[in-house]
Each structure stands twice: as C-alpha cells, then as structure tokens.
Amino acid sequence: MTAGAMPLVSMRGVVKTFANGTEALAGLDLDVREGEFLSLLGPSGCGKSTALRLIAGLGDVSGGRIAWRDGARPEIGFVFQEPTLMPWASVASNVFLPLRLKGASRREADWRVREALEGVGLSAFADAYPRELSGGMRMRVSIARALVTRPPLLLMDEPFAALDEITRFRLNDDLLSLSARLRTTVIFVTHSVFESVYLSSRIAVFSARPGRVAETIEIDGPPVRTPDFRHSAAFSEFGRRVSAALDAASGAQAA
C-alpha cells in the first residue's frame, strides 16, 4: 500500500460477543493494506479466527464497524484449517466449484481450473479423488479452489497446522509464490511465531481473550523469501521480537 492510500479494509472498535455470553473480541482496531501478507498471531481462543470470519462476512459484529475501501466487500477466497473437499468429486471438480456457483460452465471454466491446479503443482492429479491424495496435496487443492476466481483478498485460517514440517515449509514457499504472482492480499491466522515471521510483511499480535491487537510488527525481510532466510540472523531476531510480543500479549488478560 502506498503512503497515504486507504487500507483495503479497516476494523474499528470491533466487538464480538456470542450468544452464550463469550466476548471473543473487544475494541479490535486493525487495518489491512492492499498487497500485504498479514499474519494474525496470538494465544488459543484470542479471537483470531473470529476476526477472520467477520472480515469474510460469516458473522456480524456486536459493536464497532468494518469498512471497505471501495464501500463493499470484494470477492474473497477462504482456506480453512481442514481442506473441506467434496469426497465424491474429482480434484478438478472441487476446484471448479466456485466458478460453477458463479454460473460458469465447465467448458468456459476449464482453462481457469487447469491454471489453478498448475499453480499448486497438481496438474497431473486433476482426475484424482481426495481420498487418493496426501494431506499436503488436499490442502493444495483447497488453495487452488480458493484462488481459482482470482480474489483480491485471501483469508487463511491455520491451513498448515496439521501438516508435517517438511510439507509445511514447501507449502509456505508455494503460497508466497502464488500470492506474489496473483498480487493477492493475504490474511493468515497461525499459532507459529516462525511461520508468521517467514511468511509475513507484517504481524498483528493479539492479546488473550477478549482479543484486540496488542502490537503490530513490520517484518523487514527480503522481498522474495527463500529457505536461507530461515537461517539468517535477521530471522532469528524477528523471531525473538515476535515471541516477546506474544508472551506479553498472552498475559494481557482482562481483569
């Protein structure tokens, strides 16, 4: 986002209280800049996923407001912690789903589906079924499905939490490559300090419930991240800084 430009979306004084009385968010202020990779980091139950769902329109705020730069919510891609694929449908059919819901025919959408699968390295698995894929491959299908409409905003709710470290690292790199190529703004929920440092241009550290942003940290890493960044002194220093912010925020329980 250039200096002086309006954020893509702003949350101001956002409160979310559920029907059972649980206050998930209290006074959340957050700006999301166009083109950034923003990670939401915080202790379990602090409202990170709730904030993501409110941005997606999957719930209403109890107080405060969410304002979009152009006055209306743009098209959004959402990747959940579980791939949530249709088990009876092929990989290509799963990726086609958002386009089908927009009224596109399979013939019209074929090139978009093929392009999305190529982007996640699954061109050869278009006719496979979810049960035939590994966990990492199923998550790749979920990412392809979220990006097949080329949404300007991608929301990701701990998508790699259940994967082994090697698969997680590979998907981190693939995600960065895809988001850069498509110029997609990404909001990424994670519990991992080091994943957030590796992926992000900025990290919003949430306080313990009820959630709010306790600190934001700019990650001034290389514009193109490579595995070498994980072994750099800068990465270690950012990790220490973010860990300290998380420790402080985790103790910031409301009295």
Backbone as a ProteinNet text record, in pm:
[ID]
protein_1_A
[PRIMARY]
MTAGAMPLVSMRGVVKTFANGTEALAGLDLDVREGEFLSLLGPSGCGKSTALRLIAGLGDVSGGRIAWRDGARPEIGFVFQEPTLMPWASVASNVFLPLRLKGASRREADWRVREALEGVGLSAFADAYPRELSGGMRMRVSIARALVTRPPLLLMDEPFAALDEITRFRLNDDLLSLSARLRTTVIFVTHSVFESVYLSSRIAVFSARPGRVAETIEIDGPPVRTPDFRHSAAFSEFGRRVSAALDAASGAQAA
[TERTIARY]
84.5	0	88.5	69.2	149	111.4	204.6	180.5	57.2	-29	-149.3	-266.4	-243.8	-353.1	-444.7	-570.8	-666.9	-643.9	-659.8	-649.5	-757.6	-729.9	-829.5	-950.2	-925.6	-1032.9	-982.9	-1072	-1039.4	-1140.9	-1091.8	-1177.1	-1155.7	-1264.9	-1256.2	-1346.2	-1284.4	-1359.5	-1447.9	-1403.9	-1489.2	-1503.7	-1627.5	-1663.6	-1741.7	-1713.2	-1791.5	-1821.1	-1951.2	-1997.7	-2093.2	-2066.9	-2150.5	-2274.3	-2369.2	-2497.3	-2481.7	-2374.8	-2353.2	-2285.4	-2263.1	-2202.5	-2052.5	-1987.9	-1842.9	-1806.4	-1719.9	-1673.2	-1541.7	-1548.9	-1431	-1339.9	-1398.7	-1322.2	-1374.4	-1284.1	-1325.2	-1235.8	-1291.9	-1216.2	-1104.9	-1132.3	-1030.1	-1016.9	-896.7	-862.6	-756.9	-785.5	-692	-712.4	-603.7	-605.2	-534.4	-590.7	-529.1	-490.9	-363.5	-312.2	-319.7	-352.1	-358.8	-220.7	-217.9	-95	-6.9	-42.7	42.7	9.3	104.3	81.3	79.8	-40.2	-59.4	-92.6	-11.6	-41.5	-104.7	-205.1	-267	-214.6	-146.7	-79	-126.8	-152.3	-195.1	-228.3	-255.3	-285.3	-417.3	-436.7	-561.1	-680	-786.6	-908.5	-907.2	-808.7	-798	-880	-948.3	-1035.5	-979.2	-864.5	-804.4	-898.6	-946.7	-1036.1	-1169.3	-1214.9	-1337.6	-1321.5	-1208.3	-1182.2	-1182.2	-1121.6	-1116.2	-1256.4	-1339.5	-1475.9	-1560.8	-1538.4	-1610.9	-1571	-1442.9	-1396.6	-1460.8	-1476	-1534.8	-1685.4	-1746.8	-1892.1	-1962.9	-1891.2	-1950	-2000.5	-2044.2	-2096	-2105.2	-2178.7	-2198.5	-2125.1	-2075.5	-2010.3	-2116.4	-2077.6	-2166.3	-2151.2	-2041.4	-2014.9	-1899	-1882.5	-1777.9	-1818.2	-1719.9	-1753.9	-1637.4	-1672.9	-1576.5	-1603.8	-1504	-1521.3	-1429.4	-1487.8	-1412.6	-1378.3	-1259.6	-1211.3	-1306.2	-1359.2	-1447	-1594.6	-1622	-1759.2	-1830.1	-1773.1	-1835.3	-1726.9	-1761.6	-1667.9	-1633	-1504.4	-1467.1	-1482.7	-1457.2	-1456.7	-1343.5	-1373.9	-1278.8	-1261.9	-1138.5	-1110	-1082.9	-1129.6	-1113.2	-1058.9	-948.5	-890.4	-898.6	-969.9	-990.4	-879.1	-879.9	-777.8	-787.7	-908.1	-929.3	-961.1	-917	-939.3	-1086.2	-1177.5	-1322.3	-1354.1	-1292.8	-1319	-1439.3	-1505.1	-1614.9	-1554.9	-1572.2	-1503.3	-1549.6	-1671.5	-1726.5	-1686.2	-1618.8	-1584.6	-1434.5	-1397.9	-1256.3	-1190.2	-1058.5	-981.8	-1027.9	-1039.2	-1081	-1221.4	-1310.9	-1447.8	-1451.9	-1366.7	-1358.8	-1311	-1211.4	-1157.8	-1259	-1336.5	-1436.1	-1551.6	-1575.7	-1695.1	-1721.1	-1624.9	-1655.4	-1698.8	-1641.7	-1680.3	-1820.1	-1850.9	-1985.4	-2089.3	-2058.5	-2151.2	-2169.7	-2072.5	-2084.5	-2153.3	-2193.2	-2268.6	-2186.5	-2058	-1973.2	-1997.1	-1988.2	-1997	-1860.8	-1861.7	-1734.9	-1642.8	-1698.9	-1615.6	-1553.3	-1632.6	-1581.8	-1472.5	-1489	-1400.2	-1278.5	-1271.9	-1168	-1027.5	-1002.1	-866.3	-832.7	-934.1	-910.4	-877.9	-949.4	-923.6	-784	-750	-617.1	-507.5	-527.8	-430.9	-413.5	-525.4	-518.3	-444.6	-470.8	-403.7	-254.5	-222.8	-82.3	-11.1	-80.2	-20.9	15.9	-54.9	-23.5	46.3	88.2	165.5	85.8	-43.9	-127.7	-192.7	-131.7	-188.6	-212.2	-122.9	-132.1	-239	-301.7	-398	-539.8	-567.2	-698.9	-811.3	-786.8	-892	-889	-797.1	-789.3	-899.7	-920.5	-1019.5	-947.3	-1008.4	-942	-884.2	-953.4	-905.7	-773.3	-740	-616.8	-498.3	-520.6	-418.4	-365.8	-243.7	-187.4	-250.6	-225.5	-279.2	-230.6	-103.2	-49.2	-110.7	-135	-196.1	-340.8	-412.2	-550.2	-553.5	-456	-451.4	-418.3	-333.7	-305.4	-432.8	-516.1	-643.8	-729.9	-733.6	-812	-762.8	-631.8	-575.6	-610.7	-599.5	-635.2	-781.3	-867.8	-1010.7	-1035	-962.7	-980.6	-931.2	-831.4	-770	-819.8	-906.1	-946.2	-1023.1	-1089.7	-1161.2	-1072.8	-946.9	-850.6	-904	-942	-994.3	-883.6	-914.9	-812.9	-771.9	-853.1	-824.3	-838.3	-734.2	-734	-722.4	-816.8	-817.1	-779.8	-688.5	-639.8	-638.1	-713.8	-730	-650.3	-526.1	-435.8	-435.4	-411.2	-425.8	-321.6	-205.4	-96.9	-72.8	-162.3	-139.4	-125	-196.5	-197.3	-91.4	-8.6	87.5	225.2	303.6	439.4	524.2	636.6	717.3	770	813.4	867.4	757.9	639.9	528.4	488.2	488.9	450.9	547	677.1	775.8	754.3	728.5	707.4	583.5	476.5	353.8	370.8	451	482.2	543.2	641.7	708.1	611.6	530.2	434	331.6	287.5	189.1	247	370	432.9	446.5	483.8	497.9	364.1	259.3	126.4	72.2	82.2	26	98.8	230.7	306.3	267.3	252.6	217.9	78.2	-15.3	-153.4	-180.2	-81.6	-94.1	-213.1	-221.8	-331.9	-293.3	-381.9	-365.1	-401.7	-318.3	-340.2	-348.3	-451.2	-459.1	-451.8	-352.2	-314.5	-314.2	-397.9	-401.9	-308.6	-223.7	-131.1	-100.2	-56.1	-3.7	148.8	209	353.3	425.7	509.3	588.8	674.9	744.1	841.5	774.9	657.4	583.3	538.9	492.6	447	562.2	679.4	795.6	836.6	835.9	879.8	785.8	656.1	558.2	527.6	533.5	462.1	544.6	473.3	529	495.6	390.9	351.2	277.6	294.7	229	149	22.7	-60.2	-69.1	-14.9	-14.1	-137.4	-222.3	-345.8	-323.2	-396.2	-397.9	-484.7	-474.6	-564.3	-708.4	-802.9	-944.9	-988.5	-1069.3	-1123	-1017	-1009.7	-899.2	-899.8	-779.7	-753.8	-608.9	-567.9	-429.4	-343.1	-253.7	-164.1	-42.1	4.3	123.1	125.2	172	196.5	345.5	397.5	541.4	564.1	636.9	675.6	792.9	782.6	890.8	967.4	1080.4	1159.5	1258.7	1201.8	1284.7	1301.7	1372	1389.7	1254.7	1236.3	1107.6	1071.1	1171.6	1149.8	1211.4	1126.4	1174.2	1224.5	1336.7	1392.2	1425.1	1447.9	1483.7	1603.8	1692.3	1808.8	1767.1	1651.6	1605.3	1583.2	1538.7	1513.8	1641.3	1757.1	1883.7	1960.6	1895.5	1964.1	1953	2044.7	2040	1915.3	1873.2	1753.4	1630	1620.3	1505.7	1502.1	1617.2	1624.5	1585.3	1630.4	1598.7	1449.3	1390.9	1246.1	1171	1218	1154.3	1155.8	1269.8	1279.3	1184.2	1178.7	1093	945.2	905.8	766.1	731.3	822.1	798.3	777.7	858.2	843.8	710.7	669.3	538.5	425.2	438.5	335.9	328.2	444.7	445.1	376.7	406.3	345.7	195.1	153.9	11.9	-65.7	-3.3	-71.5	-102.7	-27.3	-52.3	-146.2	-194.1	-277.6	-424	-457.3	-596.1	-668.9	-793.5	-875.4	-903.9	-901	-926.3	-1068.7
-117.8	0	123.3	213.6	334	429.2	518.7	612.5	695.9	708.6	788.4	715.5	595.3	519.9	463.1	448.4	392.8	242.8	188.9	43.5	-28.9	-151.7	-233.4	-254.5	-281.6	-296.2	-246.5	-182.9	-133.7	-186.5	-231.9	-270.2	-167.1	-108.5	-4	-37.6	-53.9	-79.3	-202.1	-304.1	-420.7	-505.1	-533.6	-620.5	-738.5	-857.9	-975.2	-1053.9	-1061.2	-1138.1	-1245	-1370.1	-1479.7	-1495.3	-1574.2	-1590.1	-1644.3	-1720.8	-1776.9	-1678.5	-1556.2	-1453.2	-1440.4	-1529.8	-1523.1	-1401.2	-1316.4	-1198.7	-1235.2	-1256.8	-1300.5	-1184.4	-1070.7	-952.8	-832.1	-742.4	-621.1	-505.5	-414	-296.9	-328.2	-416.8	-455	-347.5	-293.6	-198.7	-263.6	-269.5	-334.9	-281.2	-238.7	-200.5	-308.4	-340.7	-436.5	-362.5	-363.9	-290.5	-375.9	-314.6	-387.8	-444.1	-572.4	-635.5	-691.4	-671	-720.9	-865.6	-929.1	-1060.1	-1034.9	-1034.9	-1002.3	-1128.3	-1159.6	-1273.7	-1224.7	-1299.9	-1277.2	-1385.6	-1344.2	-1435.4	-1408	-1514.6	-1494	-1625.9	-1624	-1747	-1807.4	-1934.3	-2002.3	-1930.6	-1917	-1856.7	-1706.3	-1641.2	-1495.2	-1420.2	-1491.8	-1424.1	-1405.8	-1465.8	-1451	-1502.9	-1625.9	-1685.9	-1612	-1562.2	-1483.5	-1358.1	-1289.3	-1170.1	-1203.8	-1316.8	-1358.4	-1381.8	-1447.7	-1477.8	-1351.5	-1255.2	-1129	-1054.9	-1057.3	-995.2	-1063.9	-1196.2	-1273.2	-1254.8	-1195.3	-1182.4	-1304.1	-1390.4	-1512.4	-1489.4	-1371	-1332.6	-1182.4	-1133.7	-989.6	-942.1	-818.9	-760.8	-727.1	-733.3	-692.2	-543.5	-487.4	-345.6	-304.4	-173.7	-125.8	-140.5	-130.7	-138	-194	-248.5	-293.9	-213.8	-141.1	-53.3	-98.5	-108.6	-147	-24.5	-24	93	135.6	38.3	70.8	65.9	58.5	63.6	-69.5	-171.9	-304.4	-410.4	-522.9	-634.1	-689.8	-702	-760.7	-912	-975.5	-1122	-1172.2	-1276	-1328	-1478.5	-1524.5	-1667.4	-1704.1	-1821.8	-1862.6	-2004.7	-2025	-2157.5	-2188.8	-2296	-2334.3	-2428.6	-2458.7	-2548.4	-2686.9	-2734.6	-2860.9	-2829.6	-2912.8	-2883	-2875.2	-2943.7	-2941.2	-2965.7	-3067.7	-3103.5	-3196.7	-3196.2	-3289.4	-3425.8	-3527	-3655.2	-3729.1	-3702.7	-3773.6	-3708.5	-3594.3	-3519.6	-3525.5	-3518.1	-3518.2	-3388.5	-3386.7	-3266.3	-3149.3	-3172.3	-3065.6	-3015.9	-3106.4	-3066.6	-2986.4	-3021.7	-2943.8	-2801.7	-2788	-2655.7	-2575.4	-2643	-2578.3	-2518.7	-2567.2	-2531.5	-2380.7	-2296	-2152.2	-2092.9	-2140.8	-2089.7	-2138	-2261.1	-2313.3	-2232	-2195.6	-2115.1	-1975.6	-1929.9	-1800.5	-1811.5	-1934.2	-1953.4	-1992.7	-2020.1	-2058.2	-2204.2	-2234.5	-2373.1	-2439.4	-2572.1	-2644.1	-2614.1	-2601.7	-2572.6	-2433.4	-2335.5	-2198.7	-2192	-2272.1	-2262.8	-2353.7	-2437.7	-2540.4	-2481.6	-2374.1	-2318.2	-2257.2	-2203	-2144.8	-2255.3	-2366.6	-2479.4	-2534.3	-2552.3	-2605.3	-2510.9	-2380.4	-2281.4	-2286.9	-2299.3	-2304.8	-2429.8	-2543.2	-2666.7	-2662.2	-2601.2	-2585.5	-2499.1	-2397	-2307	-2375.3	-2483.3	-2555.9	-2689	-2709.2	-2828.6	-2956.4	-2948	-3067.7	-3093.6	-3046.5	-3066.8	-3214.2	-3298.4	-3441.4	-3512.5	-3442.5	-3506.1	-3453.7	-3392.9	-3333.3	-3434.6	-3559	-3660.8	-3748.1	-3721	-3798.4	-3754.2	-3834.5	-3802.1	-3772.3	-3691.5	-3652.3	-3769	-3883.8	-3998.3	-4053.2	-4018.3	-4067.2	-3972.8	-3863.8	-3761.7	-3758.9	-3711.9	-3689	-3564.2	-3542.3	-3424.2	-3295.1	-3290.5	-3171.2	-3146.2	-3252.5	-3237.7	-3191.4	-3242.6	-3196.6	-3047.6	-3001.6	-2859.5	-2777.6	-2830.8	-2761.9	-2746.4	-2849.7	-2840.8	-2731.1	-2724.9	-2622.2	-2482	-2464.7	-2334.7	-2302.5	-2401.9	-2380.1	-2339.6	-2404.3	-2371.2	-2227.9	-2186.3	-2050.7	-1944.1	-1979.6	-1881.3	-1888.7	-1984.9	-2004.3	-1884	-1809.2	-1688.7	-1564.4	-1582.4	-1472.9	-1362.4	-1395.5	-1293.6	-1198.1	-1071.9	-977.7	-999.6	-1075.2	-1099.4	-1248	-1305.2	-1446.1	-1454.8	-1524.7	-1545.8	-1691	-1713.5	-1848.8	-1871.6	-1971.6	-1997.2	-2121.5	-2101.1	-2209.4	-2324.7	-2296.9	-2402.4	-2513	-2485.7	-2584	-2646.7	-2622.2	-2663.6	-2814.5	-2892.1	-3037.4	-3108.3	-3033.3	-3093.3	-3107.8	-3203.6	-3220.4	-3100.8	-3083.5	-2963.2	-2949	-3058.2	-3050.2	-3005.6	-3067.4	-3028.3	-2884	-2845.6	-2708.9	-2608.2	-2635	-2544.8	-2530.9	-2642.9	-2637.5	-2555.7	-2574.5	-2500.4	-2352.3	-2320.9	-2180.7	-2114.8	-2180.6	-2124.8	-2114.1	-2217.2	-2214.3	-2102.9	-2084.1	-1979.5	-1841.2	-1817.7	-1688.9	-1663.8	-1766.7	-1753.6	-1722	-1793.7	-1772.2	-1634	-1593.5	-1464.3	-1349.7	-1363.8	-1260.7	-1255.1	-1372.6	-1375.9	-1321	-1352.2	-1307.8	-1172.3	-1119.3	-990.3	-991.3	-1098	-1118.5	-1070	-996.9	-962.1	-1084.6	-1118.4	-1238.8	-1202.1	-1255.6	-1250.8	-1395	-1424.2	-1561.2	-1580.7	-1668.5	-1699.1	-1815.7	-1799.6	-1906	-1896.8	-2009.8	-2011.7	-2013.7	-2020.9	-2039.4	-1906.2	-1872	-1750	-1754.1	-1866	-1870	-1878.6	-1941.8	-1939.1	-1797	-1725.2	-1588	-1498.7	-1515.9	-1434.8	-1466.4	-1594.1	-1632.6	-1579.8	-1586.3	-1553	-1404	-1332.4	-1205.1	-1083.4	-982.9	-848.4	-773.6	-821.2	-758.9	-861.8	-851.3	-942.9	-860.2	-897.8	-838	-938.1	-902	-989.3	-957.3	-1059.7	-1043.6	-1069.8	-996.2	-1022.2	-1143.6	-1195.7	-1302.4	-1251.2	-1344.8	-1309.3	-1220	-1116	-1079.7	-1013.3	-1055.4	-1019	-874.7	-824.6	-695.9	-703	-606.9	-606.1	-539.9	-619.2	-568	-500	-550.9	-493.7	-536.9	-449.2	-486.2	-473	-568.9	-574.4	-587.8	-494.2	-499.6	-597.3	-687.9	-783.9	-737.1	-673.9	-615.6	-719.5	-829.9	-935	-914.6	-1006.6	-995.3	-1002.9	-926.8	-929	-1066	-1142.7	-1280.7	-1371.5	-1445.5	-1530.9	-1663.7	-1707.8	-1838.3	-1909.9	-2041.7	-2113.9	-2055.5	-1985.9	-1925.9	-1823.5	-1758.5	-1658.4	-1719.9	-1847.5	-1913.7	-1930.8	-1926.6	-1948.6	-1818	-1705.7	-1577.6	-1517.8	-1427.2	-1356.4	-1270	-1212.1	-1127.5	-1208.7	-1330.2	-1415.9	-1447.2	-1480.7	-1512.4	-1391.6	-1274	-1153.4	-1121.5	-1133.3	-1112.4	-1215.4	-1340.1	-1443.4	-1409.7	-1359.6	-1320.5	-1205	-1109.5	-992.5	-1031.2	-1114.6	-1156.3	-1245	-1333.5	-1419.4	-1336.3	-1232.4	-1145.6	-1073.4	-1027.3	-959.2	-1056.6	-1180.6	-1280.3	-1314.3	-1327.6	-1355.9	-1244.5	-1120.3	-1006	-1001.7	-1027	-1021.9	-1135.3	-1250.9	-1366.1	-1342.8	-1256.4	-1226.8	-1110.7	-1053.5	-933.5	-967.7	-1056.1	-1091.8	-973.5	-958.2	-855.4	-897	-801.3	-831.5	-874.1
0	0	0	-90	-97.2	15.4	49.6	158.5	129.5	228.2	213.5	151.9	101	39	146.8	112.1	205.9	221.7	343.2	360.7	280.6	245.7	177.5	268.1	395.3	493.6	628.8	703.4	836.7	936.7	1050.5	1162.7	1272	1321.6	1421.9	1541	1657.6	1778.9	1771.7	1697.7	1673.6	1800.7	1831.6	1944.2	1888.1	1939.1	1904.3	2030.8	2063.3	2177.2	2126.7	2161	2114.3	2202.6	2154.5	2223.3	2364.2	2387.6	2522.7	2617.7	2569.3	2652.3	2638.6	2564.3	2546.3	2462.3	2516.1	2443.6	2374.8	2243.1	2168.3	2132.4	2098.7	2058.7	2134.9	2171.7	2242.3	2198.1	2121.2	2077.7	1980.3	1886.4	1787.1	1680.2	1665.8	1559.7	1470.5	1342.2	1250	1109.9	1046.3	905.5	825.2	709.6	618.4	491.4	459.5	344.9	218.3	110.3	-16	-51.7	-87.1	-132.1	-23.1	103.7	210.3	246.2	314.3	374.9	525.3	582.2	722.6	800	900.9	987.8	1117.3	1163.6	1294.1	1387.2	1491.9	1582.9	1724.9	1800.7	1938.1	2004.2	2133.8	2207.2	2162.9	2189.8	2154.7	2217.5	2138.4	2189.5	2196.9	2131.9	2143.6	2040.1	1949.6	1855.1	1715.3	1686.1	1552.9	1444.6	1463	1363.6	1357.6	1472.6	1474.2	1389.6	1403.7	1322.8	1174.4	1139.8	1000.1	944.9	1023.2	978.2	966.9	1054	1042.6	915	882.2	757.2	637.8	646.2	536.5	526.3	627.1	626.9	679.4	751.6	807.1	949.4	976.9	1108	1114.4	1212.3	1229.4	1353.8	1347.9	1464.7	1569.7	1695.8	1805.1	1835.2	1791.7	1810.7	1723.4	1701.8	1613	1468.2	1378.8	1236.5	1155	1041	940.9	814	766	649.8	536.4	417.1	298.1	216	159.7	86.7	-24.8	-97.9	-209.6	-171.6	-42.6	5	14.1	-44.1	-41	-31.2	29.8	44.2	-93.9	-126.9	-255.3	-252	-364.1	-365.7	-276.8	-201.1	-102.6	-121.8	-114.6	-107.3	37.4	78.9	219.2	222.1	293.4	313.3	462.2	495.7	634.6	680.7	809.9	864.7	803.4	778.5	707.6	562	467.3	325.6	284	356.3	328.1	180.5	124.9	-14.6	-22.7	-138	-163	-196.5	-112.1	-133	-257.3	-302.7	-418.8	-551.9	-545.2	-666.3	-692.5	-817.9	-854.6	-810.1	-816.4	-783.2	-870	-1001.3	-1092	-1059	-1024	-989.9	-861.2	-764.9	-642	-669.3	-754	-786.5	-869.6	-950.2	-1035.3	-955.4	-834.1	-757.9	-748.1	-709.9	-700.5	-833.4	-942.7	-1073.8	-1112	-1075.2	-1101.8	-1025.9	-901.8	-822.6	-880.2	-961	-1028.2	-1163.6	-1198.9	-1322.3	-1443.4	-1425.8	-1538.5	-1575.6	-1703.3	-1748.5	-1732.4	-1731.2	-1716.1	-1833.8	-1950.9	-2068.7	-2056.9	-2015.7	-2000.4	-1894	-1789.9	-1675	-1684.8	-1785.6	-1790.6	-1779.8	-1852.9	-1850.9	-1715.7	-1646.8	-1515	-1413.3	-1424	-1334.4	-1359.3	-1487.2	-1519.4	-1471.4	-1486.6	-1441.6	-1290.2	-1216.8	-1070.6	-1024.2	-1087.1	-1049.2	-1083.6	-1195.3	-1231.2	-1127.4	-1077.3	-979.4	-849.6	-814	-690.3	-718.4	-842.3	-876.8	-884	-916.7	-918.2	-1054	-1160.1	-1293.6	-1324	-1275.8	-1307.3	-1223.9	-1129.3	-1038.8	-1057.5	-1172.2	-1195.7	-1182.9	-1222.1	-1221.3	-1095.9	-1005.4	-880.8	-785	-680.8	-577.9	-446.8	-359.2	-235	-155.4	-153.7	-75.5	-128	-251.9	-313.4	-290.9	-220.6	-203	-59.8	-44.5	88.2	149.3	279.4	345.9	282.2	247.4	183.1	46.6	-28.5	-160.6	-149.5	-49.6	-29.7	3.6	82.1	113.5	-11.1	-98.6	-224.8	-307.7	-308.8	-381.4	-320.3	-188.4	-120.3	-156.7	-164.7	-203.4	-348.5	-437.6	-577.8	-590.5	-514.1	-517.5	-470.9	-367	-314.9	-411.8	-493.7	-582.9	-726.8	-758.1	-897.7	-952.7	-867	-911.3	-906.3	-867.8	-853.4	-762.2	-640.3	-549.8	-506.5	-484.1	-437.5	-293.2	-217.7	-76.6	-45.9	15.3	54	205.4	268.6	412.5	440.2	533.8	560.8	711.2	756.8	899.1	939.8	981.8	1022.1	921.3	794.1	693	701.3	761.4	760.2	897.3	992.3	1130.3	1145.8	1063.8	1081.3	996.3	926.7	834.6	898.8	847.6	897.3	853.5	918.8	899.7	757.8	696.4	560.1	463.5	473.6	386.8	412.7	538.5	576.3	513.6	520.6	461.7	311.2	244.2	98.9	64.2	142	115.5	148.2	249.2	276	152.6	92.5	-25.1	-142.8	-163.7	-274.3	-255.3	-131.9	-104.2	-132.2	-90	-117	-266.5	-340.3	-485.6	-551.5	-510.5	-568	-535.5	-409.8	-370.9	-439.4	-460.2	-531	-678.2	-739.9	-882.4	-908.2	-819.2	-837.2	-772.7	-700.8	-631.3	-535.3	-460.7	-368.1	-228	-165.2	-24.7	59.2	156.3	236	384.4	452.3	598.6	646.5	728.3	760.8	912.3	962.1	1104.8	1134.4	1235.7	1273.2	1421.9	1479.3	1615.6	1616.2	1498.5	1489.1	1470.5	1566.8	1555.9	1430.2	1408.5	1299.8	1163	1155.2	1028.8	997.6	1098.6	1075.7	1030.9	1089.3	1050.3	907.5	871.3	737.3	629.5	655.1	552	540.6	649.1	658.3	621	572	566.2	695.1	766.4	892.9	977.8	1109.3	1202.6	1303	1322.8	1426.8	1541.6	1656.3	1773.5	1857.3	1879.1	1953.8	2102.3	2183.8	2326.4	2354.9	2477.9	2521.4	2521.7	2513.6	2505.8	2621.5	2589.7	2458.7	2371.7	2246.9	2161.1	2113.7	2100.8	2036.4	1988.9	1907.2	1861.8	1968.2	2025.9	2129.5	2068.6	1954.4	1889.8	1744.1	1658.1	1518.5	1491.4	1416.6	1390.3	1240.2	1184.2	1042.9	1029.2	933.5	908.3	784.8	809.9	701.9	649.9	599.3	541.9	393	326.9	181.8	111.4	2.1	-67.4	-123	-161.4	-205.1	-99.4	-29.4	78.8	22.9	71.7	37.3	167.6	162	284.6	357.2	285.9	351.2	455.8	434.6	530.9	668.2	670.7	799.7	881.9	816.1	885.9	908.8	880.6	890	1029.9	1059.5	1187.4	1197.3	1084.6	1084.8	1122.4	1068.9	1100.5	1250.1	1306.3	1449.4	1533.7	1493.2	1569.2	1561.6	1443.1	1431.8	1516.2	1514.7	1593.7	1742.5	1791.1	1932.2	1963.4	1873	1896.5	1898.3	1803.2	1796.1	1915.2	1954	2070.9	2196.6	2213	2329.8	2329.3	2210	2198.3	2228.7	2183.5	2209.1	2357.2	2422.1	2566.4	2644.4	2605.3	2674.5	2650.6	2525.7	2491.7	2557.7	2570.4	2629.1	2775.4	2839.2	2980.5	3000.2	2888.6	2897.4	2909.7	3001.8	3026.7	3088.9	3048.7	3112.1	3257.7	3346.4	3487.5	3509.9
[MASK]
+++++++++++++++++++++++++++++++++++++++++++++++++++++++++++++++++++++++++++++++++++++++++++++++++++++++++++++++++++++++++++++++++++++++++++++++++++++++++++++++++++++++++++++++++++++++++++++++++++++++++++++++++++++++++++++++++++++++++++++++++++++++++++++++

